[in-house]
């Protein structure tokens, strides 16, 4: 038994955390929960009252929300090198939480058919418009950098990179210049491939 327990479902944002765990190379136990049943059971609600995944329990520490879990794990396992030194974390925090805020909200609204293109609506939401979010991401990759912070792969690539990959795959993001090449690099990483294989093996099969 590991002191790190991972609660997930293969059709959830838990796939992001799985990728992070595989990049760490740390031992962990997986608990697969089902929507509407075990996710809402009292023992899991004691861990996450929202009744959603992902969540981790590391020793006695509970962490929910994918971005927070990635940030926590990067600090808990510093040997993996997935976070910059504390004195160089400005861009790291900036783009990690850009993913958790503007990108998440813009992509969700786009998937629901909610448009914020008018000046009145764009001024009322934190991300403005989906177009401005995509322009920002495109600019981040415009200089041909291999990873979102430059030469070093970090937790930002695990979290925000997954959002870019999903957005392009599911049509909530335009396939802007640089996106496809970046996602291809991300998906070629052994840990990312391994995480996808582990989650895909848990997907329900048609009878």
MOUR-V358330 format. One record per residue. N is the residue number from 0. RES is the residue in one small letter. PSI is psi in degrees with one decimal (none if undefined). BURIAL is + if it has 9 or more other ideal C-beta (glycine too) atoms within 8 Angstrom, else -. Layout:
# MOUR-V358330
n->(N | N)
res->(RES | RES)
psi->(PSI | PSI)
burial->(BURIAL | BURIAL)
This chain:
# MOUR-V358330
n->(0 | 1 | 2 | 3 | 4 | 5 | 6 | 7 | 8 | 9 | 10 | 11 | 12 | 13 | 14 | 15 | 16 | 17 | 18 | 19 | 20 | 21 | 22 | 23 | 24 | 25 | 26 | 27 | 28 | 29 | 30 | 31 | 32 | 33 | 34 | 35 | 36 | 37 | 38 | 39 | 40 | 41 | 42 | 43 | 44 | 45 | 46 | 47 | 48 | 49 | 50 | 51 | 52 | 53 | 54 | 55 | 56 | 57 | 58 | 59 | 60 | 61 | 62 | 63 | 64 | 65 | 66 | 67 | 68 | 69 | 70 | 71 | 72 | 73 | 74 | 75 | 76 | 77 | 78 | 79 | 80 | 81 | 82 | 83 | 84 | 85 | 86 | 87 | 88 | 89 | 90 | 91 | 92 | 93 | 94 | 95 | 96 | 97 | 98 | 99 | 100 | 101 | 102 | 103 | 104 | 105 | 106 | 107 | 108 | 109 | 110 | 111 | 112 | 113 | 114 | 115 | 116 | 117 | 118 | 119 | 120 | 121 | 122 | 123 | 124 | 125 | 126 | 127 | 128 | 129 | 130 | 131 | 132 | 133 | 134 | 135 | 136 | 137 | 138 | 139 | 140 | 141 | 142 | 143 | 144 | 145 | 146 | 147 | 148 | 149 | 150 | 151 | 152 | 153 | 154 | 155 | 156 | 157 | 158 | 159 | 160 | 161 | 162 | 163 | 164 | 165 | 166 | 167 | 168 | 169 | 170 | 171 | 172 | 173 | 174 | 175 | 176 | 177 | 178 | 179 | 180 | 181 | 182 | 183 | 184 | 185 | 186 | 187 | 188 | 189 | 190 | 191 | 192 | 193 | 194 | 195 | 196 | 197 | 198 | 199 | 200 | 201 | 202 | 203 | 204 | 205 | 206)
res->(x | x | x | x | x | x | x | x | x | x | x | x | x | x | x | x | x | x | x | x | x | x | x | x | x | x | x | x | x | x | x | x | x | x | x | x | x | x | x | x | x | x | x | x | x | x | x | x | x | x | x | x | x | x | x | x | x | x | x | x | x | x | x | x | x | x | x | x | x | x | x | x | x | x | x | x | x | x | x | x | x | x | x | x | x | x | x | x | x | x | x | x | x | x | x | x | x | x | x | x | x | x | x | x | x | x | x | x | x | x | x | x | x | x | x | x | x | x | x | x | x | x | x | x | x | x | x | x | x | x | x | x | x | x | x | x | x | x | x | x | x | x | x | x | x | x | x | x | x | x | x | x | x | x | x | x | x | x | x | x | x | x | x | x | x | x | x | x | x | x | x | x | x | x | x | x | x | x | x | x | x | x | x | x | x | x | x | x | x | x | x | x | x | x | x | x | x | x | x | x | x | x | x | x | x | x | x)
psi->(132.6 | 156.5 | 6.6 | 114.3 | 132.6 | 121.2 | 127.9 | 177.4 | 139.0 | -12.2 | 56.8 | 178.1 | -4.3 | -22.2 | -32.0 | -47.3 | -36.8 | -45.0 | -41.8 | -44.9 | -40.4 | -35.2 | -34.5 | -35.4 | 18.0 | 153.7 | 138.8 | 155.3 | 141.6 | 134.5 | 112.8 | 123.8 | 152.7 | 145.1 | 135.2 | -12.7 | -89.6 | -23.5 | -22.7 | 6.7 | 149.4 | -37.8 | -32.9 | -34.6 | -24.5 | -24.5 | -49.2 | 100.8 | -17.7 | -17.7 | 35.2 | 159.8 | 158.3 | 164.8 | 155.9 | 153.5 | 117.7 | 104.7 | -120.3 | 9.9 | 126.9 | 132.0 | 130.7 | 173.3 | 122.8 | -43.8 | -42.4 | -39.2 | -44.3 | -44.6 | -42.9 | -47.8 | -37.0 | -36.9 | -36.1 | -25.9 | 69.6 | -22.8 | -20.3 | -15.6 | 33.5 | 6.0 | 141.6 | 166.3 | 151.7 | -33.0 | 1.1 | 35.7 | 9.5 | -56.1 | -34.2 | -52.0 | -38.7 | -51.5 | -27.7 | -44.5 | -15.7 | -39.5 | -42.9 | -25.3 | -90.5 | -44.5 | -47.5 | -47.7 | -43.5 | -43.4 | -39.7 | -46.7 | -38.6 | -40.3 | -23.8 | 0.3 | 22.2 | 120.0 | 140.6 | 32.9 | -16.4 | 150.8 | -38.1 | -47.6 | -40.7 | -27.3 | -12.7 | -8.8 | 147.5 | -28.4 | -7.6 | -93.4 | 159.3 | -38.2 | -41.4 | -33.9 | -44.9 | -37.0 | -41.0 | -44.0 | -40.5 | -41.1 | -34.2 | -32.1 | 1.9 | -24.9 | 9.2 | 13.4 | 143.8 | -34.2 | 167.2 | -27.3 | 3.6 | -126.3 | -19.4 | 129.3 | 131.9 | 179.8 | -24.1 | -39.5 | -37.6 | -48.7 | -60.6 | -34.0 | -40.4 | -38.9 | -39.9 | -45.2 | -45.6 | -42.7 | -44.8 | -41.7 | -40.1 | 4.5 | 11.6 | -6.8 | 138.8 | 148.3 | 75.5 | 158.8 | 133.9 | -24.5 | -49.4 | -43.5 | -41.0 | -47.0 | -36.8 | -42.5 | -42.9 | -48.1 | -15.0 | -11.3 | 133.3 | -41.7 | -38.0 | -42.4 | -43.0 | -42.4 | -43.9 | -41.0 | -41.5 | -43.4 | -40.5 | -33.4 | -18.9 | -6.7 | 143.8 | 144.9 | 146.6 | 136.1 | none)
burial->(- | - | - | + | + | + | + | + | + | + | - | + | - | + | + | + | + | + | + | + | + | + | + | + | - | + | - | + | - | - | - | - | + | - | - | - | - | - | + | - | - | - | - | + | + | - | + | + | - | - | - | - | + | + | + | + | + | + | - | - | - | - | + | + | - | + | + | + | + | + | + | + | + | + | - | - | + | - | - | + | - | + | + | + | - | - | - | - | + | - | - | + | - | - | + | + | + | + | + | + | + | + | + | + | + | + | + | - | + | + | - | - | - | - | - | + | - | - | - | - | + | + | - | - | + | - | + | + | + | + | - | + | + | + | - | + | + | + | - | - | + | - | - | - | + | - | + | + | + | - | - | - | - | + | + | + | + | + | + | + | + | + | + | + | + | + | + | + | - | - | - | - | + | - | - | + | - | + | + | - | - | + | + | - | + | + | + | - | + | - | + | + | + | + | + | + | - | + | + | - | - | - | - | - | - | - | -)
